[in-house]
Amino acid sequence: MSLQDDLTAVRRNLDELTRSVERLERQAAHRPPAGGGSAPPDPSGMVTIPDTPYDSSLWTDSDDEGLGARDRRAP
């Protein structure tokens, strides 16, 4: 593929991106605003999370997420 072919493909992709963004902007203009002017959330459904540290026994025998078990090595 030549440089001219690459530039033509880039222009075509940029034009398509521009058309897609314009289409999304038109669609967004016709939608009601997020939240729709609704009432604030009901505080009775909210859960308070304490700032105190968790009991470390909760984490006994747990794996480190994404790292695997503590007593095994990654391949």
Residue, then its C-alpha position, 0 to 999 in steps of 0.5 A: m500500500s502506498l503513502q497516497d493509499d494510506l492518506t486516502a484511507v485516513r481521510r475516508n476514516l476521518d470523514e466517517l468519524t466526523r459523520s458519526v459524531e455529527r449524527l450522535e450530536r443530533q441524536a443527543a439534541h433530541r433526548p431529554p437531559a440526563g436525570g430528567g429533572s427528577a427528584p433527588p434520590d431517596p436517602s432511606g435507600m442509601v447505605t453508609i459505609p464506615d471509615t473504620p478498618y475491616d476486620s483482617s480475618l475477613w481476608t484470610d485464605s483469600d487470593d489477591e485479585g488478579l495476582g493469584a494465590r499467595d503460595r503459588r507462582a505465576p507461570 
